[in-house]
Amino acid sequence: SIPSGNYISIVNCDFRNSLNGIRCTTSSNITIDKNSFQDIFNVSVATTAMSSNFVVTNNRIKRNAIIPGLGNDGSSGGNNAISLYCANANISYNTIDSCSYIGIRFEGYGNKIHHNEISNFNMRQFDGAAIYSFGTWAAVSGLGNVYGNNVVEYNYLHDGIGYRLGTNSGDGFNRQPGVYFDFLSERNTVRRNVLYNTNGILFNNGTHHH
């Protein structure tokens, strides 16, 4: 755990069989590069309070939060492989294979999510996606509290599972979308992604100007 960290690099580390991998609060200028995460019970990489200027790149995540009962309930970033509440993050060239819920969840402003491969998501939950965002604002110098201006591009998202146990048969639209913009998300750009064997791109109620 990194509370209020600044200018920290975590490179070429191996994380296995732990509750979380790397978890930061109110931190900035953090680089997470070329790490391996296997059988993490909750979240492999996360910021749990407003952070900025993160680089999360070239990481390999395998079997995130797969064992029922060892992670979180999925709310507020739980059980996601990567979950950033952040401004100006670069999330790129990561490979995520097999996660119980969301592959990459981002909230905030000015984040770039590109050249990631995410497969076998929503294996133990649904109403998530390979890449997901909720319209939670970020504090940005000169702009105040804002959400938006995020870019999702050049990602390969495939083979969503969509866990069906305990859900209604009529809610299949949000079982396994490749990209999912949830309530209050706005002013994002999605372009040049490849989605295969997913439910495409989902815009929920209250989203606009994408």
QUIFENMO-V813755 format. One record per backbone hydrogen bond with DSSP energy under -0.5 kcal/mol. CO is the residue of the C=O (numbers start at 1). NH is the residue of the N-H. E is the energy in kcal/mol with one decimal. If there is no record, write none. Layout:
CO|NH|E, CO|NH|E
This chain:
1|3|-0.5, 2|4|-0.6, 2|25|-2.5, 5|28|-2.1, 8|31|-2.6, 9|11|-0.5, 10|33|-2.2, 13|15|-0.5, 13|36|-2.6, 15|38|-2.6, 18|41|-2.7, 19|42|-2.0, 19|43|-0.6, 22|46|-2.2, 23|2|-2.8, 24|48|-2.8, 25|4|-3.3, 27|52|-1.9, 28|7|-1.4, 29|8|-1.0, 30|55|-2.6, 31|10|-3.0, 31|33|-0.5, 32|57|-2.3, 33|12|-1.6, 35|60|-2.6, 36|15|-3.3, 37|62|-2.7, 38|17|-1.5, 40|65|-3.8, 43|21|-2.3, 44|22|-3.1, 45|83|-2.7, 46|24|-2.8, 51|87|-1.4, 52|29|-1.5, 53|30|-0.7, 54|90|-2.7, 55|32|-3.4, 55|57|-0.5, 56|92|-2.1, 57|34|-1.6, 59|95|-2.5, 60|37|-3.0, 61|97|-2.6, 62|39|-2.1, 63|65|-0.6, 64|100|-2.4, 66|68|-0.6, 67|70|-1.5, 74|77|-0.6, 75|78|-1.6, 77|80|-1.2, 79|101|-0.8, 80|44|-0.7, 81|44|-0.9, 81|45|-2.0, 82|105|-2.9, 83|47|-2.1, 84|86|-0.8, 84|107|-2.2, 85|51|-1.4, 86|109|-1.0, 87|53|-2.5, 89|91|-0.5, 89|112|-3.0, 90|56|-2.8, 90|92|-0.6, 91|114|-2.1, 92|58|-1.4, 94|96|-0.5, 94|117|-2.5, 95|61|-3.1, 96|119|-2.5, 97|63|-2.2, 98|64|-2.4, 99|123|-1.9, 100|124|-2.2, 100|125|-1.4, 101|122|-2.3, 102|81|-2.5, 103|82|-2.1, 104|132|-2.6, 105|84|-2.8, 106|134|-0.6, 107|86|-2.7, 108|148|-2.0, 109|88|-2.7, 111|113|-0.5, 111|151|-2.6, 112|91|-3.0, 112|114|-0.6, 113|153|-2.1, 114|93|-1.1, 116|156|-2.8, 117|96|-2.9, 118|158|-2.5, 119|98|-2.2, 120|99|-2.1, 121|161|-2.7, 121|162|-0.6, 122|162|-0.8, 122|163|-0.9, 125|163|-1.3, 128|177|-0.7, 129|103|-1.5, 130|104|-2.6, 131|180|-2.2, 132|106|-2.2, 133|182|-3.1, 134|136|-2.4, 136|108|-0.6, 138|140|-0.7, 138|146|-3.0, 140|143|-2.0, 140|144|-2.2, 144|140|-3.0, 144|146|-0.8, 146|138|-3.8, 148|110|-2.2, 150|189|-2.7, 151|113|-3.2, 151|153|-0.5, 152|191|-2.2, 153|115|-1.1, 155|157|-0.6, 155|194|-2.9, 156|118|-2.3, 157|196|-2.4, 158|120|-1.0, 159|120|-0.9, 164|167|-1.8, 168|171|-1.2, 171|174|-1.1, 172|175|-1.6, 174|127|-1.9, 176|199|-2.2, 177|130|-1.2, 178|131|-2.1, 179|202|-2.9, 180|133|-2.1, 180|182|-0.7, 181|204|-2.8, 182|185|-1.8, 183|135|-2.3, 185|208|-1.4, 187|149|-2.9, 189|152|-3.0, 191|154|-1.0, 193|195|-0.5, 194|157|-3.0, 196|159|-1.9, 197|160|-1.7, 200|178|-2.4, 200|179|-1.6, 202|181|-3.0, 202|204|-0.6, 204|207|-1.4, 208|187|-1.5
